[in-house]
Amino acid sequence: YLLAGNLAYSCTPFVILISVLVCAFFPSSNNAALITIPQNETIPAVIIFGDSIMDPGNNNNIKTIAKGNFPPYGRDFMGGKPTGRFCNGKIPSDFIAETLGIKQLLPPYLGQNLQLQELRTGVSFASGANGYDPLTAELSLVLSLSDQLDLFKEYLKKIRTAMGENAAATILSKGVYILCTGSDDIANTFPIRKLHYDINSYTDLMASYASSFIQDLYGVGVRRLGVVGLPPIGCLPSQRTVNGGIGRECSESSNQGARLFNSKLSSLIASLSQKFPDAIIVYADIYNVLLSLIQNPQHYGFEVSNKGCCGTGNIEVAFLCNRFDDAHSCKDASKYCLFGNLAYSCSFVILCVVLVCSFPANNAARITIPNNETIPAVIVFGDSIMDPGNNNDIKTIVKCNFPPYGRDFMEEKPTGRFCNGKIPSDIFVESLGIKQLLPAYLDQDLQLQDLLTGVSFASGAAGYDPLTAKVASSIRYQFIHRFNGKLCFKFLRGFEVSTKGCCGTGNIE
């Protein structure tokens, strides 16, 4: 499932969360700026501000009903233990810290018995049910962004006292900072504010608060900040249930609000980047990637995207998702996009990382696509990782147009892709909104429209060295290098096997 609950990501795919966090500093083509970390430089700490998507348990220690420190939350976490994370397992901030090689879990700043080593490598100040609008936090009695900023200043005092001014300065200038909030503003607070604001003026208000907070962070000394845009809020189970009619469709009004705010946030980040040239401030757009996953869950290995895993899956979040719902909850959260009403499943979080990070983290250059410009086509060159079937039409034994290849593809049809389903080039063109699949140039049924929007020239077993394409033994190479990225992330996604492939014995096929 793409979602573990109504607002909780399920915890299987390594692809989603890393997209947001790593891409905040190594953004995709839609991002306004690129943060490049020198190869010989280590990142000292990760610091997070935000809401339930990033809260690892801060709400456990404040007086609020917005908590996730009881079953079935955490059922797929280490030891099946609920920690306060609004998820069945790890949350994006954990994946970010682990991906950057800092530590496996990012702890809550308000966590008990926090040691100096935890403080010096980063913490999360995020608080579930928070938003840019201070009223959002006030309604749920959680930490507002102002509260989180005060705690951050307290944190810096502790670092200075224990480690000195230089250590604090290093964390401020070289640490990775992530801001991820705003969903609750649109979903919960805007309906209350409607008497005084329409959606345009309310998103202006949100953007104003966002601007103030980001500038406050800069004033404290933060110099590397990634700001995550809003997801398609109208597709959350609760929004479907309340505003989606009898068919529980995505609420277009909520999605429109998210898109409107994202456009303002993106422009704000671009403006602040110019205002503070010594800082790197990045906007991470996750809306389209998540919408594609929610609309086409089966294309990404999920089964359910319109319900959460917890309870009925229609409304449960926080205290409504509890031990009494466990008997009615789904058995396998990895099949759901959401765990709870505001918690994406871990699998969903992981997959987004791959899709949002369309371009690698260590790009030497930045690709910026103007907002008013569309991408006409995608052209791909390469080997089996990107070959959608060109080898079907050449004389080679390096082919995959037979079962079990394609068994999870549309109609379980082998197409020549060296994979059980879609390959990266397919996911890439879909995330860009061009088309669902990138066809092989040598495909016999290629139409003009296919040519106009892009094709792949990739050929399984190709390489930079011309000899590679000629060597017959390269067939083993291409099998090994088929899309095994999914398996390699077992420790984050909730996979069981990463040392073998799925086909045959898994050792050589």
FENRAPE-V164610 format. One record per residue. N is the residue number from 0. RES is the residue in three letters. D_LAST is the distance of its C-alpha to the last C-alpha in whole Angstrom. Layout:
# FENRAPE-V164610
n=N res=RES d_last=D_LAST
n=N res=RES d_last=D_LAST
This chain:
# FENRAPE-V164610
n=0 res=TYR d_last=29
n=1 res=LEU d_last=30
n=2 res=LEU d_last=33
n=3 res=ALA d_last=34
n=4 res=GLY d_last=37
n=5 res=ASN d_last=40
n=6 res=LEU d_last=40
n=7 res=ALA d_last=37
n=8 res=TYR d_last=34
n=9 res=SER d_last=31
n=10 res=CYS d_last=29
n=11 res=THR d_last=25
n=12 res=PRO d_last=24
n=13 res=PHE d_last=24
n=14 res=VAL d_last=25
n=15 res=ILE d_last=28
n=16 res=LEU d_last=31
n=17 res=ILE d_last=29
n=18 res=SER d_last=30
n=19 res=VAL d_last=34
n=20 res=LEU d_last=34
n=21 res=VAL d_last=33
n=22 res=CYS d_last=34
n=23 res=ALA d_last=37
n=24 res=PHE d_last=37
n=25 res=PHE d_last=34
n=26 res=PRO d_last=35
n=27 res=SER d_last=34
n=28 res=SER d_last=36
n=29 res=ASN d_last=38
n=30 res=ASN d_last=39
n=31 res=ALA d_last=43
n=32 res=ALA d_last=42
n=33 res=LEU d_last=39
n=34 res=ILE d_last=40
n=35 res=THR d_last=38
n=36 res=ILE d_last=38
n=37 res=PRO d_last=38
n=38 res=GLN d_last=36
n=39 res=ASN d_last=38
n=40 res=GLU d_last=39
n=41 res=THR d_last=38
n=42 res=ILE d_last=39
n=43 res=PRO d_last=42
n=44 res=ALA d_last=41
n=45 res=VAL d_last=40
n=46 res=ILE d_last=43
n=47 res=ILE d_last=43
n=48 res=PHE d_last=45
n=49 res=GLY d_last=45
n=50 res=ASP d_last=45
n=51 res=SER d_last=43
n=52 res=ILE d_last=39
n=53 res=MET d_last=40
n=54 res=ASP d_last=42
n=55 res=PRO d_last=41
n=56 res=GLY d_last=44
n=57 res=ASN d_last=47
n=58 res=ASN d_last=49
n=59 res=ASN d_last=49
n=60 res=ASN d_last=52
n=61 res=ILE d_last=54
n=62 res=LYS d_last=56
n=63 res=THR d_last=54
n=64 res=ILE d_last=52
n=65 res=ALA d_last=49
n=66 res=LYS d_last=47
n=67 res=GLY d_last=44
n=68 res=ASN d_last=44
n=69 res=PHE d_last=44
n=70 res=PRO d_last=41
n=71 res=PRO d_last=39
n=72 res=TYR d_last=39
n=73 res=GLY d_last=36
n=74 res=ARG d_last=35
n=75 res=ASP d_last=31
n=76 res=PHE d_last=33
n=77 res=MET d_last=33
n=78 res=GLY d_last=34
n=79 res=GLY d_last=35
n=80 res=LYS d_last=38
n=81 res=PRO d_last=40
n=82 res=THR d_last=41
n=83 res=GLY d_last=43
n=84 res=ARG d_last=40
n=85 res=PHE d_last=40
n=86 res=CYS d_last=36
n=87 res=ASN d_last=34
n=88 res=GLY d_last=32
n=89 res=LYS d_last=32
n=90 res=ILE d_last=34
n=91 res=PRO d_last=34
n=92 res=SER d_last=36
n=93 res=ASP d_last=34
n=94 res=PHE d_last=31
n=95 res=ILE d_last=33
n=96 res=ALA d_last=34
n=97 res=GLU d_last=31
n=98 res=THR d_last=29
n=99 res=LEU d_last=32
n=100 res=GLY d_last=32
n=101 res=ILE d_last=35
n=102 res=LYS d_last=35
n=103 res=GLN d_last=33
n=104 res=LEU d_last=35
n=105 res=LEU d_last=38
n=106 res=PRO d_last=41
n=107 res=PRO d_last=44
n=108 res=TYR d_last=47
n=109 res=LEU d_last=49
n=110 res=GLY d_last=47
n=111 res=GLN d_last=49
n=112 res=ASN d_last=49
n=113 res=LEU d_last=47
n=114 res=GLN d_last=47
n=115 res=LEU d_last=48
n=116 res=GLN d_last=44
n=117 res=GLU d_last=43
n=118 res=LEU d_last=46
n=119 res=ARG d_last=46
n=120 res=THR d_last=42
n=121 res=GLY d_last=43
n=122 res=VAL d_last=43
n=123 res=SER d_last=43
n=124 res=PHE d_last=47
n=125 res=ALA d_last=45
n=126 res=SER d_last=47
n=127 res=GLY d_last=46
n=128 res=ALA d_last=48
n=129 res=ASN d_last=49
n=130 res=GLY d_last=50
n=131 res=TYR d_last=52
n=132 res=ASP d_last=55
n=133 res=PRO d_last=57
n=134 res=LEU d_last=58
n=135 res=THR d_last=54
n=136 res=ALA d_last=54
n=137 res=GLU d_last=57
n=138 res=LEU d_last=57
n=139 res=SER d_last=54
n=140 res=LEU d_last=56
n=141 res=VAL d_last=53
n=142 res=LEU d_last=53
n=143 res=SER d_last=54
n=144 res=LEU d_last=52
n=145 res=SER d_last=56
n=146 res=ASP d_last=55
n=147 res=GLN d_last=52
n=148 res=LEU d_last=53
n=149 res=ASP d_last=56
n=150 res=LEU d_last=54
n=151 res=PHE d_last=52
n=152 res=LYS d_last=55
n=153 res=GLU d_last=56
n=154 res=TYR d_last=52
n=155 res=LEU d_last=53
n=156 res=LYS d_last=56
n=157 res=LYS d_last=55
n=158 res=ILE d_last=52
n=159 res=ARG d_last=55
n=160 res=THR d_last=57
n=161 res=ALA d_last=55
n=162 res=MET d_last=53
n=163 res=GLY d_last=55
n=164 res=GLU d_last=56
n=165 res=ASN d_last=53
n=166 res=ALA d_last=51
n=167 res=ALA d_last=51
n=168 res=ALA d_last=52
n=169 res=THR d_last=48
n=170 res=ILE d_last=47
n=171 res=LEU d_last=49
n=172 res=SER d_last=48
n=173 res=LYS d_last=44
n=174 res=GLY d_last=43
n=175 res=VAL d_last=41
n=176 res=TYR d_last=43
n=177 res=ILE d_last=42
n=178 res=LEU d_last=44
n=179 res=CYS d_last=42
n=180 res=THR d_last=45
n=181 res=GLY d_last=47
n=182 res=SER d_last=45
n=183 res=ASP d_last=48
n=184 res=ASP d_last=51
n=185 res=ILE d_last=50
n=186 res=ALA d_last=49
n=187 res=ASN d_last=52
n=188 res=THR d_last=54
n=189 res=PHE d_last=55
n=190 res=PRO d_last=56
n=191 res=ILE d_last=59
n=192 res=ARG d_last=60
n=193 res=LYS d_last=60
n=194 res=LEU d_last=64
n=195 res=HIS d_last=64
n=196 res=TYR d_last=61
n=197 res=ASP d_last=59
n=198 res=ILE d_last=55
n=199 res=ASN d_last=56
n=200 res=SER d_last=58
n=201 res=TYR d_last=56
n=202 res=THR d_last=53
n=203 res=ASP d_last=56
n=204 res=LEU d_last=57
n=205 res=MET d_last=53
n=206 res=ALA d_last=53
n=207 res=SER d_last=56
n=208 res=TYR d_last=55
n=209 res=ALA d_last=52
n=210 res=SER d_last=54
n=211 res=SER d_last=56
n=212 res=PHE d_last=53
n=213 res=ILE d_last=51
n=214 res=GLN d_last=54
n=215 res=ASP d_last=55
n=216 res=LEU d_last=52
n=217 res=TYR d_last=53
n=218 res=GLY d_last=56
n=219 res=VAL d_last=55
n=220 res=GLY d_last=53
n=221 res=VAL d_last=49
n=222 res=ARG d_last=48
n=223 res=ARG d_last=44
n=224 res=LEU d_last=44
n=225 res=GLY d_last=41
n=226 res=VAL d_last=43
n=227 res=VAL d_last=40
n=228 res=GLY d_last=42
n=229 res=LEU d_last=42
n=230 res=PRO d_last=39
n=231 res=PRO d_last=40
n=232 res=ILE d_last=43
n=233 res=GLY d_last=44
n=234 res=CYS d_last=40
n=235 res=LEU d_last=41
n=236 res=PRO d_last=41
n=237 res=SER d_last=45
n=238 res=GLN d_last=46
n=239 res=ARG d_last=44
n=240 res=THR d_last=46
n=241 res=VAL d_last=50
n=242 res=ASN d_last=49
n=243 res=GLY d_last=47
n=244 res=GLY d_last=49
n=245 res=ILE d_last=48
n=246 res=GLY d_last=45
n=247 res=ARG d_last=44
n=248 res=GLU d_last=43
n=249 res=CYS d_last=42
n=250 res=SER d_last=46
n=251 res=GLU d_last=46
n=252 res=SER d_last=49
n=253 res=SER d_last=47
n=254 res=ASN d_last=45
n=255 res=GLN d_last=47
n=256 res=GLY d_last=49
n=257 res=ALA d_last=46
n=258 res=ARG d_last=45
n=259 res=LEU d_last=49
n=260 res=PHE d_last=49
n=261 res=ASN d_last=45
n=262 res=SER d_last=47
n=263 res=LYS d_last=50
n=264 res=LEU d_last=48
n=265 res=SER d_last=46
n=266 res=SER d_last=49
n=267 res=LEU d_last=51
n=268 res=ILE d_last=48
n=269 res=ALA d_last=48
n=270 res=SER d_last=52
n=271 res=LEU d_last=52
n=272 res=SER d_last=50
n=273 res=GLN d_last=52
n=274 res=LYS d_last=55
n=275 res=PHE d_last=53
n=276 res=PRO d_last=52
n=277 res=ASP d_last=51
n=278 res=ALA d_last=49
n=279 res=ILE d_last=45
n=280 res=ILE d_last=45
n=281 res=VAL d_last=42
n=282 res=TYR d_last=42
n=283 res=ALA d_last=38
n=284 res=ASP d_last=38
n=285 res=ILE d_last=36
n=286 res=TYR d_last=38
n=287 res=ASN d_last=36
n=288 res=VAL d_last=32
n=289 res=LEU d_last=33
n=290 res=LEU d_last=35
n=291 res=SER d_last=32
n=292 res=LEU d_last=30
n=293 res=ILE d_last=33
n=294 res=GLN d_last=33
n=295 res=ASN d_last=30
n=296 res=PRO d_last=28
n=297 res=GLN d_last=26
n=298 res=HIS d_last=24
n=299 res=TYR d_last=23
n=300 res=GLY d_last=22
n=301 res=PHE d_last=26
n=302 res=GLU d_last=28
n=303 res=VAL d_last=31
n=304 res=SER d_last=33
n=305 res=ASN d_last=37
n=306 res=LYS d_last=37
n=307 res=GLY d_last=37
n=308 res=CYS d_last=35
n=309 res=CYS d_last=39
n=310 res=GLY d_last=41
n=311 res=THR d_last=42
n=312 res=GLY d_last=40
n=313 res=ASN d_last=43
n=314 res=ILE d_last=45
n=315 res=GLU d_last=44
n=316 res=VAL d_last=44
n=317 res=ALA d_last=46
n=318 res=PHE d_last=48
n=319 res=LEU d_last=47
n=320 res=CYS d_last=44
n=321 res=ASN d_last=45
n=322 res=ARG d_last=44
n=323 res=PHE d_last=46
n=324 res=ASP d_last=43
n=325 res=ASP d_last=40
n=326 res=ALA d_last=40
n=327 res=HIS d_last=40
n=328 res=SER d_last=37
n=329 res=CYS d_last=34
n=330 res=LYS d_last=32
n=331 res=ASP d_last=29
n=332 res=ALA d_last=30
n=333 res=SER d_last=26
n=334 res=LYS d_last=27
n=335 res=TYR d_last=30
n=336 res=CYS d_last=31
n=337 res=LEU d_last=34
n=338 res=PHE d_last=35
n=339 res=GLY d_last=39
n=340 res=ASN d_last=41
n=341 res=LEU d_last=41
n=342 res=ALA d_last=38
n=343 res=TYR d_last=34
n=344 res=SER d_last=32
n=345 res=CYS d_last=29
n=346 res=SER d_last=26
n=347 res=PHE d_last=29
n=348 res=VAL d_last=30
n=349 res=ILE d_last=26
n=350 res=LEU d_last=25
n=351 res=CYS d_last=29
n=352 res=VAL d_last=28
n=353 res=VAL d_last=25
n=354 res=LEU d_last=27
n=355 res=VAL d_last=31
n=356 res=CYS d_last=29
n=357 res=SER d_last=29
n=358 res=PHE d_last=30
n=359 res=PRO d_last=28
n=360 res=ALA d_last=31
n=361 res=ASN d_last=31
n=362 res=ASN d_last=33
n=363 res=ALA d_last=35
n=364 res=ALA d_last=37
n=365 res=ARG d_last=38
n=366 res=ILE d_last=38
n=367 res=THR d_last=40
n=368 res=ILE d_last=41
n=369 res=PRO d_last=44
n=370 res=ASN d_last=45
n=371 res=ASN d_last=46
n=372 res=GLU d_last=44
n=373 res=THR d_last=41
n=374 res=ILE d_last=37
n=375 res=PRO d_last=37
n=376 res=ALA d_last=34
n=377 res=VAL d_last=31
n=378 res=ILE d_last=29
n=379 res=VAL d_last=26
n=380 res=PHE d_last=24
n=381 res=GLY d_last=21
n=382 res=ASP d_last=17
n=383 res=SER d_last=14
n=384 res=ILE d_last=16
n=385 res=MET d_last=19
n=386 res=ASP d_last=18
n=387 res=PRO d_last=19
n=388 res=GLY d_last=18
n=389 res=ASN d_last=20
n=390 res=ASN d_last=18
n=391 res=ASN d_last=18
n=392 res=ASP d_last=22
n=393 res=ILE d_last=21
n=394 res=LYS d_last=20
n=395 res=THR d_last=17
n=396 res=ILE d_last=14
n=397 res=VAL d_last=12
n=398 res=LYS d_last=12
n=399 res=CYS d_last=11
n=400 res=ASN d_last=14
n=401 res=PHE d_last=13
n=402 res=PRO d_last=13
n=403 res=PRO d_last=11
n=404 res=TYR d_last=11
n=405 res=GLY d_last=15
n=406 res=ARG d_last=16
n=407 res=ASP d_last=18
n=408 res=PHE d_last=19
n=409 res=MET d_last=23
n=410 res=GLU d_last=23
n=411 res=GLU d_last=20
n=412 res=LYS d_last=19
n=413 res=PRO d_last=16
n=414 res=THR d_last=18
n=415 res=GLY d_last=15
n=416 res=ARG d_last=15
n=417 res=PHE d_last=11
n=418 res=CYS d_last=12
n=419 res=ASN d_last=13
n=420 res=GLY d_last=17
n=421 res=LYS d_last=19
n=422 res=ILE d_last=18
n=423 res=PRO d_last=21
n=424 res=SER d_last=23
n=425 res=ASP d_last=23
n=426 res=ILE d_last=25
n=427 res=PHE d_last=27
n=428 res=VAL d_last=29
n=429 res=GLU d_last=29
n=430 res=SER d_last=30
n=431 res=LEU d_last=33
n=432 res=GLY d_last=34
n=433 res=ILE d_last=33
n=434 res=LYS d_last=31
n=435 res=GLN d_last=28
n=436 res=LEU d_last=26
n=437 res=LEU d_last=25
n=438 res=PRO d_last=25
n=439 res=ALA d_last=23
n=440 res=TYR d_last=26
n=441 res=LEU d_last=25
n=442 res=ASP d_last=25
n=443 res=GLN d_last=28
n=444 res=ASP d_last=29
n=445 res=LEU d_last=30
n=446 res=GLN d_last=34
n=447 res=LEU d_last=36
n=448 res=GLN d_last=36
n=449 res=ASP d_last=32
n=450 res=LEU d_last=33
n=451 res=LEU d_last=36
n=452 res=THR d_last=34
n=453 res=GLY d_last=31
n=454 res=VAL d_last=28
n=455 res=SER d_last=24
n=456 res=PHE d_last=24
n=457 res=ALA d_last=21
n=458 res=SER d_last=18
n=459 res=GLY d_last=15
n=460 res=ALA d_last=14
n=461 res=ALA d_last=18
n=462 res=GLY d_last=20
n=463 res=TYR d_last=23
n=464 res=ASP d_last=24
n=465 res=PRO d_last=24
n=466 res=LEU d_last=22
n=467 res=THR d_last=19
n=468 res=ALA d_last=19
n=469 res=LYS d_last=20
n=470 res=VAL d_last=18
n=471 res=ALA d_last=15
n=472 res=SER d_last=13
n=473 res=SER d_last=13
n=474 res=ILE d_last=10
n=475 res=ARG d_last=7
n=476 res=TYR d_last=10
n=477 res=GLN d_last=10
n=478 res=PHE d_last=6
n=479 res=ILE d_last=8
n=480 res=HIS d_last=11
n=481 res=ARG d_last=10
n=482 res=PHE d_last=13
n=483 res=ASN d_last=13
n=484 res=GLY d_last=16
n=485 res=LYS d_last=17
n=486 res=LEU d_last=15
n=487 res=CYS d_last=17
n=488 res=PHE d_last=20
n=489 res=LYS d_last=20
n=490 res=PHE d_last=23
n=491 res=LEU d_last=25
n=492 res=ARG d_last=24
n=493 res=GLY d_last=24
n=494 res=PHE d_last=20
n=495 res=GLU d_last=19
n=496 res=VAL d_last=16
n=497 res=SER d_last=15
n=498 res=THR d_last=13
n=499 res=LYS d_last=10
n=500 res=GLY d_last=8
n=501 res=CYS d_last=9
n=502 res=CYS d_last=6
n=503 res=GLY d_last=6
n=504 res=THR d_last=7
n=505 res=GLY d_last=6
n=506 res=ASN d_last=6
n=507 res=ILE d_last=4
n=508 res=GLU d_last=0
